[in-house]
Amino acid sequence: MLRVRNSLVQMTGASKVFVAAATDAVLSGALLICAFLLRYGDIAQAWTASKPLVIWAVLLGPVCFYVAGLYREITRYIGPVFAVRVCKGVALLTAAIVGVSFLEDQFLSVPRTVPFIYFAITTLAIGSTRLGVRWMLLGKGGYAKNYQVAIFGAGAAGIGLHSALIHGREQSVVAFIDDDPKLHGRKIRNVPVYSSENISQVFANHDIKALLLALPSASRARRLRLVQQATAHGVRVLTVPTLAELDDGTASVGQLRPVKVDDLLGRTPVAANEELMHRHITGKSVLVTGAGGSIGSELCRKIVEAGPTRLVLLDHCEHNLYAIEKEIRHMIAKRGTEMLLETSLGSVNDRVLLDRLLVAQRIETVYHAAAYKHVPMVEKHETAGVETNVFGTLTMAQAALHAGVKAFIFVSTDKAVRPTSVMGASKRLAEIILQSMDESSNGDTVFSMVRFGNVLGSSGSVIPLFQEQLERGGPVTVTHVEMVRYFMTIPEAASLVIQAGAMAQGGEVFVLDMGEPVKIIDLAKNMIRLAGRTLRNENHPSGEIEIQITGTRPGEKLYEELLISSDSTTTEHESIGLAREPFESWNSLEAKLDRLQTAVDQRDDGVVRKLLGELVGGYQANTVKSR
């Protein structure tokens, strides 16, 4: 049987059509004799009566089936329409034979029941041959699929996935799993449907190798629970694309991919408000600082989609600026828009550069994402961190005010709330500067800040570190078992930054809804599972990857917060809140900033930390650095 199957697979399309037509011709003639035999019950009488018409049946059979479209069907993929075409073809053949018998004066000798018998048995035979070939081509009939999978979700996505997989050779769908009690105990395409409460039993009884999640609209919390259940039994987890991926055409339901970390964040992204996405961008000249960074580059991608007249990229890193310029130029060419793209290689501390750039490019909106953000690194190099995060922001804001920029949106961080690090304190001080400047300005430039937590996959973040450690075979390092962080994806963060900035009236600190905080040690365990590896600990000494607790690093907090005070309100966007944070007036702040600037110029690290402690409430300056 396997040899026959392999021969069928290796045949060319023309050869397959020829074999099918030849088989149909033989069946058409032989079954006509059978129809007469079933009518008369005597072989000799049946042969005598049918002999003048058999040759016509042999010749007309393939012609009628060709007209009905039977030879255009790919046998491996035949479906319900195929049955209609078989009936149409056999009906044409039956009518043709009746017509021929009339022309050859055989009409009176053909019993009236023979055409009906012939139609019935020929329909069954022609259909059965195709189904038999399809049965062999799909891996049945002596070809066993030893990679058994289950589909979670017996809805439209699950059934569509089953249809896509049934034509493959490698995987055999042996179970559907679903939460709907009305489906339990029933079968879909001969595959039984089980309750999700019995998922462990299903894994064991069917030797499931992979669980396929056909849940495009499921929450991330739901996906996380399923991944944990499956990986606990050594079952690999794959998923169909999300609704967003299906909607924008970047994926189809039959495509499977491994579950990604951002599928397991425990929160579902909210659809963007398109009016907010366009308010400060469409038809305007826009500048992004730190354009080559994780957030800056994603802001650039979102901005291009909103249709500005000009986009200016500013970054101090030559490689990053080159990479994002190349990508954005490709996006513009693909969209076929007339948008202008400019680049500027330089620092946000260069006031001359900024003044000339903002005026020459007639910038109307600034997204300020340039910053040093790696907590341990800034803790070691506090002067550089303050110089960029504080005075780079101040210089950029003053240049924007001088050039008449309409909107200035500052990308901040949850580490600015009751900071324990130089990085967090420097970002909070930058917020205070912008709040003060907005209060003291005449309102020509609207300053606002957007505060959020960690983003998945950004440079220096924990996710790339864990991935690198897993590739090396472990161990995976976690600083503290109780360490928790807020997470969101880079595209979602950039989208919300743009939408928050569009709602600004002046001086607001917007706070993004980060969902529930994630324990870093749980994140490490999930990444080990998603990599198809097993955790090694006291209970499982034979596991592959160990988690090591290394101790907190300088400046790190166990818990991050998004609000300094409890005074916050909602906005027109359900995922964006508005914080009312205290700040100093510009008159009292300016003199203190002059002292801090002097300390930075003199590279006096101790004074820099001390002054940060005076300027930023809640920050306890540590004058002893960990090198």
BAKE-679187 format. One record per residue (C-alpha): x, y, z. Coordinates in steps of 0.05 Angstrom, whole numbers, plus 5000, padded with zeros to 4 digits. Example, Ala and Ser with C-alpha at 12.3 -4.5 7.8 and 13.67 -1.06 7.14 Angstrom:
BEGIN
   px   py   pz
 5246 4910 5156
 5273 4979 5143
***
This chain:
BEGIN
   px   py   pz
 5000 5000 5000
 5057 5048 5017
 5090 5033 4950
 5025 5050 4914
 5019 5114 4953
 5090 5136 4937
 5077 5121 4863
 5015 5166 4864
 5053 5222 4898
 5110 5220 4847
 5065 5221 4785
 5060 5286 4745
 4994 5323 4738
 4983 5301 4666
 4998 5228 4684
 4948 5230 4741
 4893 5258 4695
 4909 5203 4643
 4905 5147 4695
 4840 5176 4723
 4809 5181 4654
 4830 5110 4636
 4801 5084 4701
 4736 5122 4690
 4730 5094 4619
 4738 5022 4643
 4689 5034 4700
 4638 5067 4654
 4635 5006 4609
 4639 4953 4663
 4586 4985 4705
 4538 4988 4646
 4542 4913 4641
 4531 4909 4717
 4469 4952 4711
 4439 4904 4659
 4460 4845 4702
 4425 4873 4763
 4362 4883 4721
 4361 4815 4685
 4397 4771 4736
 4429 4731 4679
 4500 4746 4654
 4489 4721 4583
 4425 4762 4574
 4459 4823 4607
 4519 4819 4560
 4475 4811 4498
 4432 4871 4516
 4490 4917 4537
 4543 4898 4485
 4522 4951 4433
 4527 5007 4485
 4590 4987 4524
 4638 5017 4474
 4599 5083 4476
 4602 5083 4552
 4678 5074 4550
 4686 5131 4501
 4635 5179 4531
 4652 5169 4604
 4717 5210 4606
 4686 5264 4561
 4625 5273 4607
 4669 5275 4669
 4715 5326 4637
 4655 5370 4621
 4632 5363 4693
 4701 5388 4717
 4723 5324 4752
 4793 5327 4723
 4804 5398 4749
 4797 5374 4821
 4861 5359 4860
 4844 5293 4892
 4881 5308 4957
 4836 5369 4969
 4768 5346 4944
 4709 5370 4985
 4633 5376 4981
 4634 5408 4912
 4667 5345 4886
 4604 5304 4901
 4562 5353 4859
 4611 5346 4801
 4609 5270 4805
 4533 5270 4802
 4534 5319 4745
 4584 5278 4705
 4548 5212 4716
 4481 5244 4698
 4511 5270 4633
 4539 5201 4618
 4473 5166 4633
 4435 5215 4589
 4486 5206 4533
 4480 5130 4535
 4404 5134 4533
 4410 5181 4473
 4458 5134 4437
 4412 5074 4450
 4355 5113 4418
 4396 5130 4357
 4419 5058 4349
 4348 5030 4355
 4366 4999 4422
 4320 5045 4462
 4262 4998 4464
 4307 4940 4488
 4336 4981 4547
 4293 4971 4609
 4270 5035 4641
 4303 5017 4708
 4373 5008 4677
 4390 5083 4672
 4372 5093 4745
 4412 5032 4767
 4471 5055 4724
 4469 5125 4752
 4469 5100 4824
 4525 5049 4819
 4569 5093 4774
 4562 5152 4821
 4584 5107 4879
 4641 5077 4840
 4670 5142 4811
 4665 5176 4878
 4695 5117 4916
 4756 5114 4871
 4772 5187 4885
 4760 5179 4960
 4803 5117 4961
 4861 5153 4927
 4852 5212 4974
 4853 5165 5033
 4921 5138 5012
 4949 5207 4995
 4931 5235 5063
 4973 5182 5099
 4920 5129 5112
 4919 5060 5083
 4984 5033 5113
 5019 5100 5125
 5016 5116 5199
 5024 5186 5227
 5061 5178 5292
 5060 5252 5312
 4993 5260 5346
 4967 5329 5363
 4906 5359 5397
 4871 5423 5378
 4846 5468 5434
 4785 5504 5408
 4730 5469 5369
 4704 5533 5338
 4714 5560 5268
 4789 5571 5278
 4798 5500 5304
 4759 5468 5247
 4796 5511 5197
 4862 5489 5227
 4840 5416 5224
 4824 5425 5150
 4893 5454 5138
 4928 5398 5175
 4889 5339 5147
 4926 5345 5081
 4994 5339 5113
 5033 5276 5126
 5067 5291 5191
 5012 5306 5241
 4949 5269 5260
 4894 5306 5297
 4867 5257 5349
 4829 5303 5395
 4792 5369 5401
 4791 5402 5469
 4739 5456 5485
 4706 5492 5543
 4636 5487 5512
 4598 5430 5549
 4551 5423 5490
 4608 5396 5448
 4636 5346 5498
 4629 5274 5477
 4612 5292 5405
 4656 5286 5343
 4678 5337 5292
 4701 5305 5227
 4707 5239 5265
 4753 5271 5317
 4725 5267 5389
 4715 5331 5430
 4738 5330 5502
 4728 5376 5561
 4784 5423 5580
 4778 5397 5651
 4804 5330 5626
 4863 5358 5588
 4915 5319 5628
 4878 5254 5615
 4875 5270 5540
 4950 5282 5538
 4963 5215 5572
 4913 5172 5535
 4930 5196 5464
 5005 5206 5472
 4997 5278 5449
 5061 5310 5424
 5035 5380 5411
 4976 5423 5432
 4952 5471 5378
 4917 5532 5405
 4861 5553 5358
 4841 5611 5403
 4855 5676 5364
 4813 5717 5412
 4835 5684 5478
 4864 5728 5532
 4938 5723 5548
 4921 5697 5618
 4883 5639 5586
 4941 5623 5539
 4989 5624 5598
 4947 5572 5636
 4944 5526 5576
 5019 5532 5564
 5033 5514 5636
 4986 5454 5634
 5015 5428 5568
 5088 5438 5583
 5079 5404 5651
 5064 5341 5610
 5121 5352 5561
 5073 5374 5507
 5096 5427 5458
 5050 5486 5447
 5037 5521 5381
 4985 5574 5365
 4946 5603 5307
 4953 5677 5295
 4916 5728 5337
 4854 5764 5312
 4896 5826 5298
 4944 5785 5254
 4886 5753 5217
 4851 5820 5208
 4911 5857 5179
 4926 5800 5132
 4995 5784 5159
 4975 5712 5175
 4923 5659 5160
 4887 5611 5206
 4926 5551 5180
 4993 5581 5199
 5022 5556 5264
 5078 5588 5305
 5108 5576 5373
 5075 5613 5430
 5114 5677 5443
 5129 5710 5509
 5084 5768 5493
 5026 5719 5485
 5033 5705 5560
 5034 5774 5590
 4966 5765 5624
 4936 5826 5589
 4904 5837 5521
 4923 5898 5480
 4868 5949 5468
 4854 5970 5396
 4883 6038 5379
 4839 6100 5373
 4855 6120 5302
 4835 6193 5312
 4886 6199 5369
 4939 6164 5327
 4933 6217 5273
 4920 6281 5313
 4993 6304 5322
 5022 6268 5262
 4980 6268 5198
 5002 6324 5152
 5054 6349 5202
 5130 6352 5208
 5151 6304 5264
 5217 6293 5301
 5236 6231 5340
 5296 6233 5385
 5330 6167 5401
 5300 6144 5336
 5345 6083 5331
 5327 6056 5400
 5274 6004 5418
 5218 6053 5431
 5242 6107 5384
 5246 6060 5324
 5175 6034 5337
 5150 6105 5344
 5179 6118 5275
 5142 6059 5245
 5076 6081 5276
 5086 6153 5253
 5098 6132 5181
 5031 6095 5182
 4996 6158 5206
 5021 6198 5146
 5064 6258 5166
 5091 6305 5113
 5161 6299 5142
 5195 6253 5192
 5262 6271 5222
 5304 6219 5257
 5354 6241 5310
 5403 6194 5343
 5474 6196 5369
 5489 6124 5348
 5511 6120 5275
 5493 6046 5266
 5424 6052 5297
 5408 6114 5256
 5430 6079 5192
 5388 6018 5208
 5324 6055 5223
 5332 6102 5163
 5339 6042 5117
 5277 6009 5146
 5234 6072 5143
 5255 6088 5072
 5232 6018 5052
 5166 6029 5088
 5155 6095 5052
 5172 6064 4984
 5124 6007 4997
 5068 6054 5017
 5081 6098 4956
 5073 6162 4997
 5106 6230 4985
 5131 6235 5057
 5199 6267 5067
 5251 6232 5111
 5311 6266 5142
 5364 6242 5190
 5408 6278 5240
 5468 6246 5273
 5480 6282 5339
 5464 6291 5412
 5403 6320 5447
 5453 6362 5487
 5476 6400 5425
 5433 6463 5429
 5461 6493 5365
 5444 6429 5326
 5374 6426 5356
 5358 6499 5342
 5379 6493 5270
 5344 6426 5260
 5277 6446 5289
 5273 6510 5250
 5300 6483 5184
 5253 6423 5185
 5194 6464 5212
 5181 6412 5266
 5111 6414 5296
 5113 6351 5340
 5171 6322 5380
 5172 6252 5410
 5231 6252 5458
 5254 6180 5469
 5329 6192 5474
 5354 6167 5542
 5402 6123 5579
 5356 6071 5610
 5397 6011 5634
 5391 6016 5710
 5458 5983 5731
 5496 6018 5676
 5469 6087 5694
 5482 6071 5767
 5555 6063 5750
 5558 6123 5704
 5511 6172 5738
 5541 6235 5709
 5530 6210 5637
 5460 6188 5656
 5441 6256 5685
 5474 6292 5628
 5430 6257 5576
 5366 6242 5615
 5361 6308 5651
 5398 6360 5612
 5387 6328 5544
 5312 6333 5558
 5319 6405 5583
 5360 6425 5522
 5310 6391 5475
 5251 6424 5510
 5282 6493 5508
 5298 6486 5435
 5227 6463 5421
 5198 6522 5459
 5244 6570 5422
 5226 6541 5354
 5151 6542 5367
 5140 6467 5367
 5067 6453 5380
 5072 6387 5419
 5129 6357 5459
 5117 6285 5484
 5167 6256 5533
 5176 6180 5540
 5184 6166 5614
 5186 6103 5658
 5155 6072 5720
 5224 6075 5751
 5213 6149 5759
 5162 6135 5815
 5195 6137 5884
 5262 6121 5849
 5317 6080 5880
 5364 6088 5821
 5400 6145 5786
 5364 6125 5723
 5296 6130 5756
 5313 6195 5791
 5339 6227 5727
 5275 6209 5690
 5232 6237 5746
 5273 6301 5746
 5262 6306 5671
 5187 6300 5684
 5190 6356 5736
 5228 6401 5687
 5175 6392 5634
 5118 6403 5683
 5151 6467 5707
 5166 6491 5637
 5095 6479 5615
 5069 6519 5675
 5115 6578 5661
 5109 6580 5585
 5055 6617 5547
 5024 6552 5522
 5052 6555 5451
 5086 6488 5463
 5046 6434 5499
 5091 6391 5542
 5068 6322 5565
 5098 6258 5592
 5079 6185 5583
 5100 6137 5637
 5100 6061 5629
 5137 5999 5651
 5183 5949 5617
 5175 5932 5543
 5188 5863 5517
 5250 5854 5476
 5280 5924 5486
 5355 5929 5489
 5383 5912 5558
 5317 5882 5582
 5307 5815 5616
 5275 5778 5557
 5335 5781 5510
 5380 5763 5569
 5339 5701 5585
 5338 5681 5511
 5414 5688 5507
 5422 5646 5570
 5375 5592 5544
 5414 5588 5478
 5478 5577 5519
 5444 5521 5557
 5432 5560 5621
 5432 5576 5677
 5378 5630 5675
 5393 5684 5726
 5341 5720 5767
 5361 5773 5818
 5307 5759 5870
 5250 5709 5876
 5200 5765 5892
 5222 5811 5836
 5161 5834 5795
 5154 5880 5735
 5101 5909 5690
 5108 5889 5617
 5078 5908 5550
 5100 5898 5478
 5140 5951 5442
 5087 5963 5388
 5033 5972 5440
 5076 6019 5482
 5092 6063 5421
 5019 6065 5400
 4997 6086 5469
 5052 6139 5474
 5025 6171 5410
 4953 6168 5433
 4969 6196 5502
 5008 6254 5473
 4949 6270 5428
 4905 6282 5489
 4953 6330 5523
 4930 6400 5543
 4995 6417 5578
 5038 6388 5635
 5002 6321 5641
 5036 6257 5664
 5000 6201 5627
 5004 6131 5656
 4993 6070 5613
 4952 6011 5637
 5005 5957 5645
 4958 5902 5669
 4980 5857 5725
 5053 5855 5745
 5093 5793 5726
 5140 5756 5773
 5207 5752 5739
 5219 5681 5764
 5153 5659 5733
 5173 5693 5668
 5238 5654 5670
 5201 5588 5680
 5153 5603 5623
 5210 5619 5576
 5244 5554 5594
 5179 5517 5578
 5168 5554 5512
 5239 5536 5492
 5219 5463 5499
 5267 5453 5557
 5255 5427 5627
 5268 5463 5693
 5322 5434 5739
 5309 5443 5814
 5306 5403 5878
 5242 5368 5856
 5268 5355 5785
 5343 5344 5790
 5345 5314 5719
 5319 5378 5687
 5358 5415 5633
 5358 5488 5655
 5371 5515 5725
 5347 5582 5752
 5400 5617 5794
 5383 5673 5844
 5439 5724 5839
 5416 5780 5886
 5389 5849 5870
 5434 5897 5832
 5449 5969 5852
 5388 6014 5842
 5339 5956 5831
 5271 5953 5866
 5231 5891 5878
 5166 5925 5858
 5154 5980 5807
 5098 6032 5813
 5065 6077 5762
 5038 6132 5808
 5073 6176 5859
 5008 6202 5888
 4939 6170 5890
 4910 6229 5852
 4895 6202 5783
 4838 6206 5733
 4814 6170 5671
 4819 6196 5600
 4781 6184 5536
 4825 6122 5525
 4811 6062 5570
 4884 6042 5574
 4912 6112 5590
 4905 6146 5658
 4924 6216 5679
 4968 6227 5741
 4970 6291 5782
 5042 6293 5805
 5074 6348 5848
 5129 6392 5819
 5169 6455 5833
 5158 6521 5799
 5209 6539 5746
 5236 6599 5786
 5258 6555 5845
 5279 6497 5801
 5324 6535 5754
 5377 6553 5806
 5381 6481 5831
 5389 6457 5760
 5447 6505 5751
 5482 6473 5810
 5469 6404 5782
 5496 6426 5714
 5560 6450 5747
 5568 6383 5783
 5558 6346 5717
 5608 6391 5681
 5659 6377 5736
 5642 6303 5735
 5631 6305 5810
 5591 6240 5819
 5579 6249 5894
 5550 6319 5886
 5508 6295 5827
 5476 6242 5870
 5467 6289 5928
 5432 6342 5886
 5388 6289 5854
 5365 6271 5924
 5347 6344 5937
 5311 6353 5871
 5272 6288 5868
 5227 6271 5926
 5233 6200 5951
 5301 6187 5920
 5354 6167 5971
 5421 6184 5941
 5475 6131 5950
 5543 6163 5946
 5580 6096 5947
 5580 6066 5877
 5584 5992 5860
 5637 5982 5807
***
